[in-house]
């Protein structure tokens, strides 16, 4: 599982800044949580529920879930999609457009990631640009990390920024009990915090930068 220097300064009481208040805190970032698996009998809901429990403890993100098992998009791409395809895209495209950041929850299928996720990525372009992407992966021995490494290349082509730290579940089925609770969560919770801290930093930095200068691919 993927899991300073300090300086001090003396400030006189007269020049001390007022303590930050809740009113001063920036608005939460909008996070799209993309659940990549649409396979029958998938393990994705267990991993997704666990990760959402980590997000529930944070105030710096608001979350919308994009579950590809609930989106019916054909793999044949078209510049003039049918009304039925447009209706399916209407469920997801506005969510991706509005997001400040993304987390992709993906299994590993045959050393790669699901076709449904590639289809979603390929149907969008500007929606991903200049935004950060984090990964939560699961699988057997590799914990889905081979899928993640391939996704980094794909998202680079989309002009997205992938954060360094990931959460990965190796031999995932054995890590959770029958109620979906992680049996030994400390390391996974630490990895989730590192991922979300990085995602929050990049999400805020890129959002602020785009207010100064629009991104031009």
N, C-alpha and C positions, 0 to 999 in steps of 0.2 A: 504494500500500500504506500502510495506516494504521500507522503505526509508534508557592536555599535559604539559606535562611539558615543559617549555622553558628554555634554558640557553643561555648566551651570552659569547662571547670571543672577546678579543681585538687582532687585527692582525696589525703588523707594515706594513707600505707601502711597505717596501722592500720584505716582505714575502707574500704579497697578491697574490692570484691566479688570473690568467687572466680570464676575463669574458668568460662564455661559448658562443660558436658560433653555428650557425646552423650546421656547419661541424662536431661539436663534438657530436651532438644529435644522440642517437642510432637509428638504422633503425626501421621503424614501425613494429609492430607485425602483423603477418598474422592471420586474424580473419575469421573463417567460421561461417556464420550466417545460422543456420538450422531452416527452417520454417516447423513445425511439422504437420500441418493440411493438409490433402488431401481431406477434405470433400467438397461435392458440395455446393456452396453458402457460402463458408467459409468467416470469417471475417479477416482472417490472413493477406491479403494484406494491409488492413488499418493499422494494428498494425505494420507490417513490414516496410511500407513506413514511418511511424512516427519514428520508431527507427532508420532507415537508415538516416533520417534527423539529428538525434542526432550524429550519427557517422560521418556525413559529416563535422561536425564542429571540428573534432579532427584530429590531425596529427600523432597520435601514433598507428593507426591501418590502415591496408589495408584490404578490405572486399571482400569476395566471398560468394555468396548466394547459399545455397543448399535447393531447394524448393522440398519437398517430393511429391507435386502434379505433379511434372514433372519427377519423377523417378518411373518406373514401376517394383517394386521388389515383387515377390510372397512371401507369408508368410511361405512357406515350405522351410526350410533350408537344405542345402546340402554342403558336403565337395567337391563335384565335380559339380558345377553349370553348367547349360547349356550355350551354346554360347550366347543365348539371355539375360540370367541373367548376364553373364560376361560383356556384352556390357553395361547393365544398371549400373553395379558396376563401370565400367570404368569412368562413368560420375561423380561419387561421391567419390570413395575411394582415388584417388590422392588428392582431395581437403582436405579431412579429414587428410590425412597423412601429407600434407604440412602445415597445420594450427598450429599456436602457441597457439591458444586459440579458444574457441567456445562460441557463445551465441545461446541458443535454445529458439525459440519463440513458445509457446505452448498454446493451449486452454485446458480446462478441460472437458473431456467426462466422465460422470458417475463417478465422483470423482477420475478420473485418467487421463492419458495422451494418445494420439492417438496410435493406433496399428502400424501405419506406422513408428512412431518414434522408438518404441521398436524393430521393424524389422530392422531398420537401425543400431541401437546400437548393436543388437545381431550379425549382419553380420560383425562387426569390433571389434578389441580388442586392438592390439598394437597402432593403430592410436589414441586412446583416452588417452593412458597412460601418466602420469606425465604432464598433461596439465590442465589448468583451464577451467571451464565451468560456464557461467552465464545464468540467466533465465529471460525471459520476458514472463509473463503469462497473460491470459485474460479469462474472463468467467462471471458468474452471481455474486451471493452474495460473493463467496469465491475468485473471481478474478483469479482463476486458481491455487491458492496456494497449494491445495491438490495434484494437478498433480506435482507441483514442489517438494514437500516433498517426493513423491515417486521416482521422478527422482534422487534425491540426493542419495538414497540408491542404485539405479541402477548404477549410475556413480561411486560410491565408489567401486563397484565390478569391474569396468573398470580401477581402479587405477587412476582415474581423481580427481581433486580437484574442488569442487563447491564453488563459492564465496558466502559470506554471504548475501549481499544485492541483492534484486531483484527489478524489475519493474512489478507491477501487476495492471491490469485494472479490477475493480469491476463494474459489469453491463456495460460492455465495449461498447455496442452498443449506449448507451446514452451519452457517453463521447466525441464523435467525430461528427462533422457536416457532411453535405452531400458531402463536398469536401475532407473529410478525415483529417481535421484539428482538433486538440484537442481543446475543448472549453475553458478549464482552465488549461493550460499546466504546470504551475510553479512547482507543486509538482512532477509531472511525470518527468519533465526535471531534477529536483534535484535528483530523484531516479536513473535516467539513468546515470547521472554523477557519482554518488557513485558506481554504478555497474561497470562502465567502468574504473574508477580509480582503483578499487580493481582488476579487471580482468587484467589491464595493469601491476599492481605490481606483481601479481602472474605469469602472462605470462612471464615477464622479469626475475623474480627470478628463475622460473623453467627452462627456456631456458638457462640461465647462468649456473645453476647447472649441467645441462646435458652436457655442454661443458667440465666440470671438471671431472664428473663421470657419465657414461651412466646409465640410470635408469634400475634396474633389478627387475622385478616383482616377 
